[in-house]
Amino acid sequence: MRFLPSRRWLLSMRKKGFIISGLLFILLLTQAKIYAEEFKRALPGRTFSFPQDHFSHPEFKTEWWYYSGHLRSEDKKSYGYHLTFFRTALRKEVSRKNSKWTIRNLYFAHLAITDESKKRFEYREKISRGSFDEAGASEYKSGEKAFRVWIEDWSAEINASSIQNHILRAGDKEFGIELRLSSEKGPVIHGQNGISQKAKGEGYASHYYSITRLKTEGKIFLKGKVVSISGTSWIDHEFGSNQLREDQAGWDWFGIQLENGVDLMLYQIRHRDRKMDPYSSGTIVFHDGSQRHLTVSNFQVEAMDQWKSAKSGATYPSHWRIKIPGHQIELILSPTTKDQELVTNQSTRVTYWEGSVKVEGKSGSDRIKGMGYVELTGYAKPFNKGI
């Protein structure tokens, strides 16, 4: 018998901050694993096309749109933020005659704001099954003018005719953001031959691109106070169906914006024995928007400290030295506050560290500064055992 909750039940659960119960959530994600083989895999040879690839890709099982940035108020206080929308498909669509109750995807969203001046970090999370148009992600159709991914009143919108314009809305007047983003560089495709390989074997990969510089303006809301801000953001969009193998526990991801206009994306995938996977890689994006792929042999990441969470008990690396010898770059990354951990028991059920960092170092013979975001997964428990 299929579980079909009433609309009244859903509304009552929504008021309590939940969309589906934990038990149903687990059952649905178990079914998602059963049907994983139905989905398209990320394979070499893909040619990206814009604006089409800003839209959702339902033929793949998982997809996310990730925004992060550094903001400054008129009184010179600094903030970091990240807003992420996730889509995970439960079963590939086979019929267009679906009930309004049909669960095709689950949608999740996380919003975090780091008050860097006060060393304070807060976050919120959402989950939705997408019925009754309460959540979704636009699929591309010829002539489509705008992309939107949303859960209720949280959303990210892109004008499909011009990737210059992005609008983010999330949270509320007590804790939230309303931001306008304008691209300063074009999309950067990560990896080689259209894929970002994550492990040995066909299909253990994703299609992954970023826009690494966006001028940002708008407002953030903290405890009922409206703060006008401006700054710089970064966008990631990634989609695939089966990225990690069982012996891989998680990853360390770095997105860095240097004041000389150079941007860096690096990721290290860790095995359960803490060794780094040889498919770890990165991209250097130059001031003019040109790029170069980096293999694991082209860069070095050294953790210089660690931090233990009182909430989850996980121990994370903290403070990093990054070297890219071929480009004479050496950087030190320092968290703006140590505790930037998300324990997302009400949505993805993954515990991870996602936080703003300040950057100092050398580029050639010049001293250089910058800013960045770091994501650390799989330290509380192996990532592929999270959901």
C-alpha positions in Angstrom: 0.0 0.0 0.0 1.3 3.5 -0.9 1.6 6.1 1.8 -0.4 9.1 0.7 -0.6 11.7 3.5 -3.4 14.3 3.4 -2.8 17.9 2.4 -3.9 18.9 6.0 -1.1 16.7 7.4 1.5 18.2 5.1 0.5 21.7 6.1 0.6 20.9 9.8 4.0 19.3 9.4 5.2 22.3 7.4 4.3 24.6 10.4 6.5 22.4 12.6 9.4 22.8 10.2 9.1 19.3 8.5 7.8 18.3 5.2 8.0 14.5 5.4 8.7 12.3 8.4 12.1 10.9 9.1 10.9 7.3 8.5 9.4 8.1 5.1 12.5 10.1 4.3 14.7 7.0 4.9 12.4 4.7 2.9 12.3 7.1 0.0 16.1 7.4 -0.2 16.4 3.6 0.1 14.2 3.3 -3.0 16.4 6.0 -4.7 19.4 3.7 -4.4 17.4 0.8 -5.9 16.6 2.8 -9.0 20.0 4.4 -9.4 20.8 2.3 -12.4 18.0 4.0 -14.3 19.7 7.3 -14.5 22.1 8.7 -17.0 25.8 8.6 -16.0 28.3 11.4 -16.4 30.4 10.2 -19.3 33.2 11.8 -21.3 32.4 13.9 -24.4 29.7 16.2 -23.0 29.6 19.6 -24.6 28.2 22.2 -22.3 25.7 24.7 -23.7 24.4 27.9 -22.1 21.8 28.9 -21.0 20.5 25.3 -21.3 23.0 23.8 -18.7 21.9 26.3 -16.1 18.6 24.4 -15.9 17.8 21.2 -14.2 19.0 17.8 -15.6 16.4 15.3 -14.5 18.0 12.5 -16.4 20.7 12.5 -13.7 20.1 11.3 -10.2 21.6 14.1 -8.2 22.2 17.8 -8.8 23.0 20.9 -6.8 23.3 24.6 -7.2 25.7 26.1 -4.8 26.2 29.8 -4.0 28.8 31.3 -1.7 30.3 34.7 -1.1 31.9 37.4 1.0 29.9 40.5 1.8 30.7 43.8 3.5 28.3 46.3 5.1 28.4 50.1 4.8 30.1 50.2 8.3 32.8 47.8 7.1 31.6 44.7 8.9 32.2 41.4 7.0 30.0 38.4 6.4 30.2 35.1 4.6 27.2 33.2 3.2 26.3 30.1 1.4 23.0 28.9 -0.1 22.7 25.5 -1.6 19.8 23.8 -3.4 19.9 20.0 -3.8 17.8 17.8 -6.0 17.9 14.0 -5.6 15.7 11.9 -7.9 13.8 8.9 -6.5 12.9 7.3 -9.8 13.3 8.3 -13.4 10.1 9.6 -14.8 8.3 7.1 -17.2 4.9 8.7 -17.5 3.8 12.3 -18.0 0.4 11.5 -16.5 1.4 11.9 -12.8 -0.7 12.5 -9.8 -0.1 15.8 -8.0 1.1 13.5 -5.2 3.8 11.8 -7.4 7.2 12.0 -5.7 9.8 12.3 -8.5 12.4 14.3 -6.6 13.3 15.4 -3.1 14.6 18.9 -2.7 16.8 20.3 0.0 18.2 23.7 0.8 20.8 25.0 3.3 21.4 28.6 4.1 24.3 29.7 6.3 25.6 33.1 7.3 28.9 33.8 9.0 29.1 37.1 10.9 32.9 37.3 10.6 33.2 40.4 12.8 31.4 38.7 15.7 32.8 35.2 15.0 29.2 33.9 14.8 27.8 31.2 12.5 24.2 30.3 12.0 22.3 28.1 9.4 18.8 27.0 8.4 17.6 24.1 6.3 14.6 23.0 4.3 13.2 19.8 2.7 10.4 19.2 0.3 8.9 16.5 -1.8 7.9 19.0 -4.5 4.2 18.2 -4.7 1.7 21.0 -5.3 4.5 23.0 -6.8 6.0 23.7 -3.4 9.5 23.0 -4.7 11.1 22.4 -8.0 13.8 23.2 -10.6 13.1 24.5 -14.1 13.8 22.2 -17.0 15.0 23.8 -20.2 12.5 24.2 -23.1 13.1 26.1 -26.3 12.4 29.8 -25.7 12.5 29.5 -21.9 13.4 32.8 -20.5 14.3 32.1 -16.9 15.6 29.3 -14.6 14.4 28.9 -11.1 15.1 26.4 -8.3 13.0 26.8 -5.2 11.6 25.4 -2.0 8.5 27.4 -0.9 9.8 31.1 -0.6 13.5 30.2 -0.9 14.7 30.5 -4.5 17.6 31.1 -6.9 16.7 32.6 -10.3 18.7 33.2 -13.4 17.7 35.1 -16.5 18.3 32.6 -19.2 18.9 35.2 -21.9 21.8 36.7 -19.9 23.8 34.8 -17.2 24.7 38.2 -15.8 21.6 38.3 -13.6 21.0 36.1 -10.6 18.6 36.7 -7.7 18.7 34.8 -4.4 16.1 34.8 -1.7 16.2 32.6 1.4 15.3 32.7 5.0 13.2 35.3 6.6 13.4 38.8 8.2 15.0 37.2 11.3 17.7 35.3 9.4 17.9 35.6 5.6 19.3 37.0 2.4 18.0 38.9 -0.6 20.9 39.2 -3.1 21.5 40.3 -6.8 24.4 38.8 -8.5 26.1 39.9 -11.7 28.7 37.7 -13.5 32.2 39.2 -14.0 33.5 36.0 -15.7 31.9 33.4 -17.9 31.2 29.7 -16.9 34.3 27.5 -16.3 34.0 23.8 -17.1 35.9 21.6 -14.6 37.7 18.4 -15.4 38.6 17.1 -18.8 36.5 16.1 -21.8 33.3 17.3 -20.2 33.6 15.4 -16.9 35.0 15.9 -13.4 36.2 12.4 -12.6 35.9 11.4 -8.9 37.0 7.8 -8.9 38.3 5.0 -11.1 35.7 3.6 -13.5 33.2 4.8 -16.1 30.5 7.0 -14.6 32.2 7.8 -11.3 32.1 11.4 -12.3 30.0 14.5 -12.6 29.4 17.3 -15.0 30.6 20.4 -13.2 31.0 24.1 -13.9 31.4 27.3 -11.9 31.1 31.0 -12.3 33.9 32.1 -10.1 33.3 35.9 -9.9 30.0 37.7 -9.5 29.5 41.2 -8.2 26.9 41.0 -5.4 24.6 43.5 -3.8 21.5 43.3 -1.6 20.5 42.8 2.0 21.0 40.3 4.7 18.7 39.9 7.7 20.0 39.1 11.2 17.8 39.1 14.3 15.3 41.5 12.6 18.1 43.9 11.6 18.4 44.8 7.9 22.0 45.1 6.7 22.8 46.5 3.2 25.8 44.8 1.7 28.0 44.4 -1.3 30.7 41.9 -2.2 31.7 39.0 -4.4 30.1 35.5 -4.9 30.8 32.2 -6.6 28.4 29.7 -8.2 28.8 25.9 -8.6 26.4 23.7 -10.6 27.1 20.0 -10.6 25.1 17.0 -11.7 25.7 13.2 -12.0 24.4 9.8 -10.8 27.1 7.8 -9.1 30.2 9.8 -8.1 31.8 8.1 -5.2 32.9 4.5 -4.6 32.4 2.6 -1.4 36.0 3.1 -0.2 35.8 6.9 -0.6 34.8 8.7 2.6 34.4 12.3 1.6 36.2 15.3 0.2 37.9 18.6 1.0 36.8 21.3 -1.5 38.4 24.8 -1.8 37.1 27.8 -3.7 39.5 30.7 -3.6 39.3 34.2 -5.1 42.6 36.2 -5.1 42.8 39.9 -5.2 44.8 39.8 -8.5 41.8 38.3 -10.3 42.9 34.6 -10.2 40.5 32.0 -8.9 41.2 28.5 -7.8 38.9 25.4 -7.4 40.6 22.4 -5.8 39.2 19.2 -4.3 40.8 16.2 -2.6 38.8 13.0 -2.3 39.7 11.0 0.7 39.6 7.2 1.1 38.5 5.6 4.4 42.2 5.2 5.3 42.6 9.0 4.9 44.7 8.6 1.7 44.0 11.0 -1.1 42.4 9.6 -4.3 44.6 10.1 -7.4 41.5 11.5 -9.2 41.5 14.6 -7.0 41.9 17.6 -9.2 41.3 21.3 -9.7 41.1 24.3 -12.0 43.0 27.6 -12.1 41.0 30.5 -13.6 43.0 33.5 -14.7 42.1 37.2 -14.6 40.9 37.1 -18.3 38.6 34.0 -17.6 40.9 31.5 -19.3 41.5 28.3 -17.3 43.8 25.4 -16.9 43.1 21.9 -15.4 45.1 20.8 -12.5 45.9 17.2 -11.7 46.6 16.0 -8.1 50.3 16.2 -9.0 50.0 19.9 -9.7 49.1 21.1 -6.2 49.7 20.3 -2.6 47.3 20.8 0.4 48.6 20.6 3.9 46.4 20.8 7.0 48.2 22.8 9.7 45.7 22.5 12.5 42.5 20.8 13.5 39.2 21.6 15.2 36.8 19.3 17.1 33.1 19.9 17.1 31.3 19.7 20.4 28.0 19.0 18.5 29.0 16.1 16.3 32.3 14.9 17.9 33.9 15.1 14.4 37.5 16.4 14.1 38.1 18.6 11.0 41.3 20.0 9.6 41.6 23.7 10.1 44.1 26.2 8.5 45.7 25.0 5.3 48.8 25.6 3.3 48.2 25.3 -0.5 51.0 25.2 -3.0 50.7 25.3 -6.8 54.4 25.2 -7.8 53.9 25.4 -11.6 52.2 28.8 -11.1 54.4 30.0 -8.2 51.4 30.2 -5.8 51.7 29.5 -2.1 48.7 30.4 0.1 47.6 30.1 3.8 43.9 29.7 4.4 42.5 30.6 7.9 38.8 30.1 8.9 37.1 33.4 9.8 35.6 31.4 12.7 36.4 27.8 13.6 32.8 26.6 14.1 31.1 26.6 10.7 29.7 23.1 10.9 26.2 22.1 9.7 24.4 19.2 11.3 21.4 18.8 8.9 19.2 16.3 10.7 16.1 18.0 9.3 17.1 17.7 5.7 20.0 15.8 4.1 21.1 14.2 7.3 24.7 14.9 6.4 27.1 16.6 8.9 29.7 18.8 7.2 31.9 21.9 7.6 31.3 24.7 5.2 32.9 28.0 6.0 34.5 31.3 4.9 38.2 31.6 5.0 40.7 34.5 4.6 43.6 33.9 2.3 47.2 35.3 2.4 50.3 34.2 0.6 52.5 34.7 -2.4 51.9 34.8 -6.2 55.4 34.8 -7.7 57.4 37.4 -5.8 54.2 39.4 -4.9 52.4 39.2 -1.6 48.7 38.4 -2.2 45.5 38.3 -0.3 42.1 36.8 -1.0 39.0 35.1 0.3 37.4 31.7 -0.1 35.1 29.0 1.0 36.0 25.5 2.2 33.8 22.4 2.3 34.7 19.3 4.4 32.6 16.2 4.2 32.9 12.7 5.6 34.6 13.6 8.9 31.5 12.8 11.1 30.9 9.6 9.1 31.6 8.5 5.5 29.7 10.7 3.2 28.3 7.9 1.1 26.7 6.6 4.3 25.0 9.9 5.0 21.9 9.7 2.9 
